[in-house]
Amino acid sequence: MQNKHYVIALFLVLALLLSACGSAAAPAGNLAETQEGSAAAGTYERLPDEAYEAVEYALYPAPEGGYVGDVMPFVTDDGTLELYYLYDTDHNGQGYHPIYKYSTKNLYEFKDHGMVLNYGQMSDPDPALGTGSVLQDPDGLYHLFYTGHSSLGNSGKGTECVMHATSTDRENWVKDTEVLFNAPEGYSSVDFRDPEVFWVERDQCYWLLIAANEPTLGGVVLKYTSTDLKHWELVGPIFAPLKQYMCECPDLFCINGTWYLTYSWDCVTYYAIGDSMDGPFVAPRDNILDGKGLTDGNGFIFYAAKTAEIDGNTYLCGWLGRMGMSSDSGMYRWAGSVMNHQLVQREDKTLGVKAPDTFADYFTMDKIVPAVPLTDGVEINGSNISLTAEEDGYAQADMGTRPATMTLECDLRFDGEGVVGFTFGGSDRDETWTTLCLDGRQNLLHYEGYEIADLRTYEPSAITKFDFSLSDTHHVKLVCENEIVVMYVDDYKALSSRITHSIDGAHIGVFADGCSASFENISMKIPG
């Protein structure tokens, strides 16, 4: 037994030395091998801590001293993605939500342009700004349609209205002094916002879609048309799900001949499908691509997303809410950090999401992953970890200190009656472990800061549905940047989280609760 522990210790030292050699890339999927741990209880030890240093946000930026609210994507002629957004702070005054802008060519290097449009005076229709859209007309002039919001009610015309600004360089915008229009008769004058404007070649006119509320229908997406971007004619509702009070931030786009309408409410971004841009649009049974609170309105995880098409790829651009009253609870407040997913059209025409392909140009260096068992029932073989847990227990392995920014990929097989996933913690600073779960018992992905020993005690709060019966093997990818951890499964669903328990030197591991699981072809990459 003494010799066995000596071999394991010597191998771990060599593995850690190799992982520290950042100048040389390791082979893809290189999981530093260790032998299976002793069967005697209490003989397992986690890996030693490594140095940890937080990084500047490259993938998920937020402005210094502020937060990213609703995003308005615009793609330039040279393929640059500009993200106009509502700037939020913890100390908004009477006027709030000026429009700021980021730009990027690759979704991992963002230029901060600062403020491009300020809010108005209290006597104006727009002492607060709301979401809108940007487009270019045939003469090269740029147009920004946005929401004006005034709690004073715009002299009785309504709290919210559609407003307009123009620019020749997309940096300096000039507001029109007049309101374009308010809510039509029969619709709420308080909730009338988020104009999305685009040219429709088929109809030889512009469409404007806007979120509105009608007493009998609830939240609807209204359609207007115009030939000159000045005079608008109401057509009527193009979509009414009969579920939400509002359909905020509507967006309409096409992938391979199928039309999709995205909209947001309940702290969630939803979508519906249509065969034509005219509709009808029908929401699939599961029309949520990222997380949500277990009860509606329970926290902003991925919200107000709109699309941008670049080089044939469609991206869903939104934001991940900032931390709420308690960390690692899945309860996120309005506005936070930029969050971009790449859309995937599935065979049945439903949508999925995956990490942007451009991230492969950012995470270019393979990192050796050491691994040791923390419990019985763990077998480590090359780049594979097999876990076997008793029905009322769990098995766990430690893979060492989590880099501040990284991707981790693996193929996962497990029986559908258990819960498996990733653990964070186990450092000298904090020995406890929390769990990011693929939950076959409830067909959910979830994270909410529960310790692994309490996993069966509490119900999940930050979730997204997932049907594990669709495949025997699931491909899982984690993208991590400081406390932001995004889990993608099968290019279908994402669960975006802020996991403070995963930073400041915390370790990352894998676990299985009440089942057997195989994490195969494990590989980790960090920026080169």
N, C-alpha and C positions, 0 to 999 in steps of 0.2 A: 504493500500500500504506500509505503514511504517513497519507493521509486516512481510509482505512478504519479504522485503529487509533484515530484521533482520534474518529471517530463512535462507535465502540464504547465508548471510555472515557467520552465525554460522556454517552452514554445510560445507562451503568452508574451514574454519579454521580447522575443524575436519578432512576433507579430506587431507589437506596439511600436517597436523601432522602425519596422517597415512602413507602418501607417503614418509615422511622423515624417517620412522622407517625401516632402511635397514636391521636390524637384523632379522626381521620376514617377511616371504614371504606371499604375499596376494593371495587370490584365483585367479585362472586364469580368465582373461577377466574382471577383476573388474574395471569398470568405475565408479568413484565416482559420484553419482547422484546429479543433481541440478534440480530445477524446470525450466520450460520454461521461458525465459526472458520477461520483460515487452514489450508490443506492442508499447509503446511510443518511438519515435525515439530519439536517443542520451542518452538513460538511461543505456546502456550496458557498463560493465567494464571488461577488461581482468583480468586474474588471476595474483596474485602477482608473482614476479620473485623468483626463487629458486637459490641456489648456483650452480655454474657451474665450472667444472674443466676438462680440456682436458685430454685424456688418451694416453698412449703409443699405437702405432698401433700394434694390434695383428692379425687382419684379413687381413689388406692391408698394409704390410710393405714396406718400402723403405729404402735404406742404408743412413746412416748419411752423409750429404754433397753430396749426389748423387741421382740417379733415376734408376728405373728398366726399362730396354729396353726389347727387344725380349727375350722370355722365352723358355728354352729348357728343358722340363720335363723328368725325369728319375725316375722309381720306383724300389727300391731295393728289395732284396729277403724278407726282413722283413716288407715290406709294407710302408717304408718311402718314401715320395715324395721329390725328390731333384729338385730344380728349378735353373738350370744354366741360367744366364741372361747377357745381354750386359749392362755394367755399364756406365751410362752417367752422365755428369756434365754440369754445365753452363759455364765451362771454359775449354773445350776440347782443347788439343794442336795438334801438328802435328800427334802424335799417339793418338788413342782413342779407346774406347769400349773394354777394357779388359773384360774377362768373370769372373763374380762373382757367388756365389752360396748361396741359402737358402735351408734349409731342414725342413720338418714338418711331423708329424704323424697324424695330425688332422685338418690342415688348419686354426688353430687359435693360434698355438704356433710355431714360426719359429726360427730356429737357423741360425745366420749369419756366414757363413764360410769365408767371405771375398773373395779376389781374388784367383782364381784357375788357370787362364791362362792369361798371359800378352800379349799385342800386341808387334810386332817386331820393328826393326829399320826401318828408311826410306828406306834403301837399301834392305830390305826384302820384300817378297810378301805380308806381313800382318802387315803393320804399323797401320792398323785399322782392327778390327775383326768384322765379321758378324755372323749371326745366323747359327746354325747347330743342331746337335743331339748327344746323348750319348747312347751307347749300350755296352753289355758285350758279348764276344765271348765264345765258348764252353770251352776254356782253362782257363777262369776266368779273362782274360785281358780286361780292359775297353778301349773303343775307343771313342774319341770325334772328330767328323767331323765338320768342321766349314768353314766359308768364310774368305778368305784373300782378303783384299781390299787395293790397292795401286793406288793413283792418278798418280803415275809415269808410270803406265801401265805395270809393270813387264817385262821390256825389250821388249816391243812390243807384249807380249803374251795376254794382256788384263788386264783391271782394276781389275776384280774379278776372283777368282779361288777357287777350293776346296782344303782344307788342312786337316791335320790329326794329332792327338796327342794321346798318350796312357798313361795309369796309372794302377797301381796295387791297389790303395786305394781310387781313385776318389778325392783325395786332391792334389796330386802332379802329374802334367802332363808333359810329355816330348814330345815336338814337333818333327815331322818328318822335316828333312831339305829340302825335295823336295816337290814341288807342285804335288798333285795327278793328276789334270787335269784342263784345262781351257775350256771355251765355245767351242763347236764344230763349224765347218765351217757352215756358214749360219745363225748363231745366234749372238746376241749382245755380244761382249766381255766386254762391260761396265757393263751390268746388267745380272749377272749369279751368283746366290747366294742361300743360305739357304738349304744346303743338309740335307735331312731327310733319315736316314739309318736304316734298320730293316731286320731281317731274315724272309724269306718266306718258311715255311715248305713244302708247296705244290710244289714249284719249286726247292727246295734244293739249294737255293742261296740267296744272299742278294740283296735287292732292294735299290736304292738310288734315291729319288725324289728331284728335284731341280727346282727353279724358273728361267725361262729364257724368252727371248723375240725373236720372229721371225718376220721379217718385215710384212709378209702377215697375220699372225695369231694374232699378238700382244702377250700378256702374255700367256705363256704355262707352264705346269708342265712336265718336261722331266723325263724320266725313264732310269736309268742305272742298270746293274746287275753285280754281282761279286761273286765268290766262295771263295775268300781269303781276301777280304777287301783291296786289293792292286791294282789289275788290274780290270778296269771297262770297260764294253762294253755298248755303247749307243744303246738303243732300240728305242727311239723316244718319241713324246708327248703322254702323257696319258690323258691330259685334256687341252682344249683350249676354254675358255668361249667366246672369240671374243668380249670382252667388256673392259677388264682391260689391261693396259700396262704391268703389271707384276702380277704374282700370288705368292706373297711373302709367306714365311714360310709355305709351303705345308705340310699337314699331312694326313695320310690315316688310317682309323680305322673302325672296324666292331661292330655293336650292333645288336644282335639277327638275324644274317644272312644278314643284310643290310649294305652296305659299304658307308662310308661317306668320302669326301675329303674336308678339310678346307684349306682356302687360304686367303690372306689379300692384300688389296689395297684400295685406296680412303679413307684412315684412318679407314677402316672397316674390320672386320673379316667376311668372307662369308663361305657358305658351298654348296656342291653339293652331289647328291645321286646316287648310282649305285647298281645294283643287283649283281655285281661281282667286285672283287678288280681290275680286268682288265678294268673296265668301260663297256660301256660309262657312264660318270657322267653327270647328268643333274641338274642344279640349280632349286629348286622350285621357284614358283612365288615370294615368300618373303623368301629370304635366309639370312637374317640378324637377329641375336638373341639379340643384344644389340643396343646401340644408334649409330647414325651417324649424320653428319652435313646435313642440308637440301639440300645443294649443295655439290657435291663430293669434298673431300679434305678440308673440312671446320673445322676439328678438330679431334684429336685422342681421341676417347672415350674408346673403348675396341678394342685392336689391337694385331696382331701377335700371335693369340691364337693357341696353340697346345694341344693335349689331353694326359691324363694319366689315366690309369685304376687301381683302388684300391678297393679290396674286392667286385668286381662286379659292382662298380659304375665308370662311366666315367666322368672326370672333364675336363673342357675347361679352360686352364691356359694361361692367357695373362696379359695385363697391362692396367691400366687406366691412360691416359695422365695427365701431370701436368698442372697447371693453366697457361693460356696464358696471353695476355696483360691486359685483364680486368677480374675481378672475376665474377663468376656466369653467364658467357656468353655462356657456352657450347663449347667454343673455347679452346681446350686443345692441348698442345705442345707434341712433340715426347718424350716418356719415362715418367714414373711417379711412380706408385705403383703397387704391385702385385694385380691381380684380378683373382679370381677363381670362375667359375660357375659350378654347377652340371648339366650334360646333362640329358634330358628326351626325350625318344623316344615316339612320339605320335602315335595314331592309324593309321594314314595315312602315317607313316614312316618319316614324317618331324620331326625336332628336336625342343625341347624347352629347357629352362634353369630354374633352381630354385636355391635358396640358398643351399649351401652344407648342407647335413643332419647333419654333425658333429657340426654345429653351435649350435644345441640343447644342446650339452654338455658344451657349453660356456655361453650361455644365459640361466641361470637356475632359476633366481629369478623373480617372478612376481612383477610388480610395479603397484600400484593403479594409475589410470589416472583420475585426476579431469577434469571437463568440465563445461564451461559456454557459453551461447550464446553471440555472438558479434553483431548480427543483428536480425531483425525480421525473422520469418520463421524457427526457430530452436526449436526442441523438443529433450530433453535428457531423456532417459528411461533406467536405468540399464547400460548395456554395449553397448547400441545402441544410435546413434545420427541420427535424421532425419532432413533433410534440404529441405526447399521449397523456391525457388527463383523466383522472377518475370522474365519475358522473357528478360528484359533489365537490370537485376540486379543480385546480388549474395547474398547468405546466408552463414554465417560463424560461427564456434564455436572454442573456444580456449581450448586446453588441457594442458596448462601449459608449463613450461620450458622443453625443449628437453634434456634428458640425453645425455652425451657426446658419449656413446655407448649404443645401444639398438636395439631391434627388435620390430616392431609393426605390428600386423596382424589384418585383419578385412575382412568381407564379404561385398561387395559393390553392391548395386543395384541402377541403375539410368536409365532414359530414354536416348536413344542414341543421342539426338539432343543437349545435353548440354555438359558442361565441369565441371568435378569434380576433387577432389584430396586433396592435403595436402598443408597447408600454413606454412611459417616459418617467424618469426619476432616477432613483438608485445611486445618487452621488454622495460624496462626503457632506455636502451642504444639506441634502434632503434625501433620506433613504427610502421614502415612500414612492410608490409607482402608481401612475394613473393610466387609463386605457382608452385607446382609440379603436373603436369596435366595428367589426363586420359581424352582425348579429343574425345568425341563422335561426334562432328561436323566434324572433319577431320580424324577420326580413327587413332589417334596418341597418343603416350606417349611423353611428352616433359617437359623440364625445361630450362629456360634461364634467370632467374633473373628478370622477369617482375613483377612489383607490381600488386596486384590483381585488382586494379582499371583500369589498363592498359591492361588487358588480351586480350581484343578484338581489341586493337589498333595496335599491332605488330604481325607479323608472327613468328611462332616458328623457332628456329635454331638448337637445339639439339633434335633429334627425334628418335623414332622407330615406325614403323607401327604397328597397332593393330586393329583387326576386332572385335568390341564389339558386333556384331550381333550373334556371335557364342554361347553366353550364356546370360541368364537374370541376373545371379549373378556372380560376379568376386571375386576371392580370391586374396587379395593384401597383400604383405609382404614388409615392409621396413627394411633394415639392415643399421644401421648408425654407423659410427666410425669417430669421429671428423667431418671434413667437408665432408667426403665421405658418400653419401647417395645412396643406390642401391634399386630401386623399382622393385620387381618381381610381375608379374600378371599372375595368372592361371598356374603357372609352364610352361609358354610358352615364355614370353618375359621379358627382363630386360631392365631397363634404369639406367645406372650408371652415377652419377653426383658428382661434387664437389660443395657443396652449402655452401659458407661462411656465407650466411645469416641465416643458421640454427645453428650456434655455438655461443660461448661466451655468453650464457644465453638466446638465442633466444627461443621463444615458438614454439610449433607445434600445428597445428589446422587442421580442415577439412573445405572444402567449396564446394558449388555448384553454378555454374554460368548459369543462364537462364534455370534451370531445377529443378526437385526434385531428391533427392538422399537419400539413407539409408546406413549408415555405421554401420554394425551390428557385434556383437561378438568381439568388440574391445578389444585387449589385448596387453600389453607391457611387455617385459622382458629385464632385465639387467644382467650383469655377477654376479654370486653368490659370 
